Amino acid sequence: MKVINLSEKSNIYTSNVYLLTGDWNGMKDVNTLVDVGRDPNVIDEINQASTGVGKTKVEKVILTHNHYDHASLLPQIKTLFKPHVYAYSSSLEGVDTYLKGGEIIKFADRMGEIIHTPGHSNDSICLYFEEERILFAGDTPLIIHSPGNSYESGFIKALEYICSKTINTIYFGHGRPLTHNCNEVLQETLQNVRKSQIACND
């Protein structure tokens, strides 16, 4: 699976927008956007991307949550490419399939697992590809270097589940990906979250 950040050159505030394509752009591969952001220049980037001869440029969209910097461009993307849109949020227009967490869905040439991760927002999800050992995190807070805040039980449960996975790369909703020591970083986050809960309960 190829991962291309279409918003790297954006000059306005937006989330990262990832285009997922198959390694060989096969006809059965499903070209997918992880988030759509809010920068109209992303549309030009999509049109210029190598997505396979005779294939729809964007066949699926998955939104990590409904915040404007991740989802604003959805109406334009729907109009231009007519993709099937997945999201946990029921408040977004243009969503075709509402997620609950736990689904296994084909994106690009791999099967991805939907993990509901409430915390940053109630509708936040992560997307995990076991074969590639990569995680798309959206804005889920996965790097927490010290205890101190309070965290809801749903987020802690999701974090524990994520920590049970083998992860080599984490693609965030903002900034550069983490490409080394991912599991160590996640374990540190989990320890700090647990310490925070103990402190809150004392």
Secondary structure, 3 states (H helix, E strand, C coil): CEEEECCCCCCCCCCCCEEEECCCCCCCCECEEECCCCCCHHHHHHHHCCCCCCCCCCCEEECCCCCHHHHCCHHHHHHHHCCEEEECCCCCCCCCEECCCCCEEEEECEEEEEEECCCCCCCCEEEEECCCCEEEEECCCCCCCCCCCCCCHHHHHHHHHHHCCCCCEEEECCCCCECCCHHHHHHHHHHHHHHHHHHHHC
